[in-house]
Amino acid sequence: RAPFVGTATAAAATCELDECTAVCATCEQDACKGGATPQTCDDPNKSPASTLDWKCQCTAPSTGTGDAALAACVLNECTAACGTCDTASLCAGSAQDCVDPDDDPLSHGDWECVCRSPEQGAAQMAVASCVLDECDARCTAAHCAGTTCTDALQTCRDTDNSTTSVGDWFCECAFPTEGSRRTLPAACTLDE
């Protein structure tokens, strides 16, 4: 009898309750079809005694599962296999990280290649053009200025921000004094 299904010949029928397709008080009743992204329903135990064990599962390339409820689907274009998602190898091949700022399954083409620290830069759906400002406080590599200049109340200047140019920063004296020195605090003089 509905909502159970099952048949047998010359014996008692073994009844099943598939909460994904049946119409009953605990059944899914198309709940998995109500989301913004495609989902499928799975009832792993069809015993009439096993209820509320159905799950909504997001369809690829989205991921996510909802227990007896609609799933919250996500799509990370950096890790998924989809039309706009061939990203991880592109970024990694350039020693950069892939970042998807919006994992909503309806958000496509917003992933970025991001330069790895201490380099800076990002590009949407492309390899980034990285820069290395050795005076930037975020630059913590051994060749960076750190607080060398600021501790001496001087200004740090990096004349070449290319990633291959290291150790070219210098400390510059504050006005009205003059002087500069590469990779060390300057000996400042006052010209009267």
Disulfide bonds with the S-S distance in Angstrom:
Cys20-Cys41 2.03
Cys24-Cys27 1.77
Cys32-Cys56 1.93
Cys58-Cys73 1.98
Cys78-Cys98 2.04
Cys82-Cys85 1.71
Cys91-Cys113 2.02
Cys115-Cys130 1.96
Cys135-Cys156 1.99
Cys139-Cys144 1.63
Cys149-Cys171 1.96
Cys173-Cys188 1.97
